[in-house]
């Protein structure tokens, strides 16, 4: 067989051979996806489209939505400022107890949000470990909008740290070592080498952080309470509307679902696109 015929055979073989899951596992996976999808389909079916504009533009709904967006954006900015250095410390510094430190940082991912709210109250409440001293200075945190932001940061920061850790570990240290060996300072290396390599992971992490902050409920209601215009975010408004106006609760829930869907699409759509491009290049 000539070299030309060999190349043609490999090309045809590359087109025909595709990695697929076993048929049984594929069926189970499809059924599992359908089980997750059914509740959201039912949620959409339960919305009264004729009442939807009025429900979404009520003063209480607008206050809750505005407060949620402001606090979630603020919490995301704070997570960016402290989460990026924290991820660098956990991946680029060797120190005793690093595994324990990582576990403590990721702890809010696994503890119930209500427990997180109680912990925040014990720390920053009026009689808390830190809040008592802040109270003497005339600074009150609990039951304010600052408490909402603090609760959102507490539960959403691990999402950004996990995303950045994954990006840092995937990229490795080769580029940074090269820059340092050429005489670049650690700060310049971070700004010109590390940070550009982190952009995809950073964007995905920030999007997920914002989504988690926007949907926070348990720690917020425990630590910040539910005061309209001050601490009553959209998830809290949904909870209250469920008792008095179930249709309004369904409508507001749909808003959160749509926002979450957009966020997930933005976070993972670009990654899937890059993955498909790499697969196409590999086949070529």
Secondary structure, DSSP 8 states (H G I E B T S, - for coil): --HHHHHHHHHHHHHH------HHHHHHHHHHHHHHHHHHHHHHHT--HHHHHHHHTSHHHHHHHHHHHHHHHHHHHHHHHHHHHHHHHHHH---TTHHHHHHHHHGGGTS-HHHHHHHHHHHHSTTSTTHHHHHHTT---TTSHHHHHHHHHHHHHHHHHHHHHHHHHHH-SHHHHHHHHTT--HHHHIIIIIHHHHHHHHHHHHHHHHHHHHT--HHHHHHT---TTTT--HHHHHHHHHHH-HHHHHHHHHHHHHHHHHHHHHHHHHHHHHHHHHHHHHH-
